[in-house]
């Protein structure tokens, strides 16, 4: 093995390559079946960036599974915002707590460019409707608002 900070052996593979070779597509437990080969395409959104170093979501945002390239084309880039969202394992975790406020949530990461945040702020300022597809996207929009959009709007 290489020393910390040293070069990897020439036959070394990255973690994502290793996981792709031995893992399966994570599918919701409510499907009550093991993952199938077809899930790699069927259980992925058409807008997923599968060849990116930014991959790593535990699950596809299922509300977006019905989108096709044709539907996205009709919506148009001027009417859509894109971000990278990494759904956490908690998305499959049932709520067992008596009081929902006691349910432990897992974290979810997202990345969005400053230009997209500006587009969202401009849409809000212009009174345009913003539609989130699915609860995960809605949570992300809420987080974006509290993390930056409201500051942009307040600075005007």
N, C-alpha and C positions, 0 to 999 in steps of 0.2 A: 504494500500500500504506500501511496505517496506521503511524504511528511506534510504537516499542515503548511499550506501556502505553496507547496511544491506542485509540479506538473502531474496530471493524471496519466496513468498508463495508456499507451496508444489504443488498446482494445476496450477502454472504459466507455460506458454509455451514461447518458444523463438520467436522472431520476424519472423524468417524464417518459423517456423511451422505455425504460424498464417497466414502469407502471402500465404503459400501453401494451407491452408484450405479455404481461402476466395478469393484468386486471380485466375487469368487465365494466360495461357501462352501468353506472348506478341507476337503478330504476326504483320507482316508489314501491314500498312494501305492500301497498294496497293492490298492486297488480297480482300478487300471490303467485309469482313464478320467478325462475332464474332469468338472468339476462340472456338474450339471443343475439346472434350475429347481426340481424337486421336492426337491432336497437341502436347500433352505432350511427345509422342514418335516420331512422324513424324517431328516435328519442333525442334529437338534437335540433335546435332551431336553425332555420336556413341562414340566419344572420350570424351564427356562431363563428368565431374566428378559431377554427380548429388547428390551424398551422402556426399559431402564435406562441411565443414564449409566455404569453399572458393567459394561457389556458389553465384550468385548474378548478373549475366549479364542480361541486359535488353532484349537482343536478341541473337539468335544463329548466328554464322558466317555462313551465307547462302551458301557461296562457298564450305563449308565443308559438306553440307547436303548429298551429293551424296556418301560420303565415307561409306564403309561397313566394318565390322570386317575382311572380306576376303581381301579387297583391302589394308587395313592397314597391314595385315599380309604379303602380297606380297611386300609392301614397306619395311617393317622390321624396328625394333627399331633403328638399326644402321644408318638408313637413314632418321630418323625423329627426330624432336625436339618438346618437349611439353612445354607449358606454360599455365598459367591461364590468360584469357583475359575477362574483364568485359566490354562489349559493352555498350556505353552510350545511353541515350534516344535520343540524337542528330542524331543517325543513321537513324531515321525516319523523321527528321526535313527537310522539303523542303527548298531549297535555294530560297529566295524571293528577296535578295539584288540585286540591279542593277549591282554592282561590287562584284564578288565572294569573294574578299578579305574582304568585309564588313560583310560576313555571320558569325554569332556567332556560334561557335562550342561548344559542350558539351565535358567534359572530359571523358576519358576512362582509366581505370586502368588495369595494367597487373602485373603479378608476374612471375618471371622465376628464376630458380636456377642458381647458379654460374657455375655449371657443364655444363648446357645448353649454357650459354654465352661462355664458353671455347670451346665447340663443334662448335659453330657458327664461332668463331675466327679461330679455326683450319681449318675449311672448307674454309674460305676466304683465309687464308694463303696458303693452299694447292691448291688454284685455282679451288676448286670444285664448281659446280653449286648449288646455293641455290634457291629453288623455294618456294615462299609464295603462299598459297592457299587463295586468296581473298584480297581485299583492306585492310581490318582490320588487317590481318596478316602482310601485307606489311608495314602498318604504324607502327606496333609493331616492326618489324625488323629494320625499320629506326630508331625508338626511341632507341632500344637496341644498335644499332651501335653508336649513338651519346652519349649514357649514359655509355658505357663501352667497347664495342668491339674494338673501335678505340684506346682506351687507352692500351688495352692488346696488340694489334698489334704494337703500337708505342713503347712499352716498350721492344720489342725484338731487 
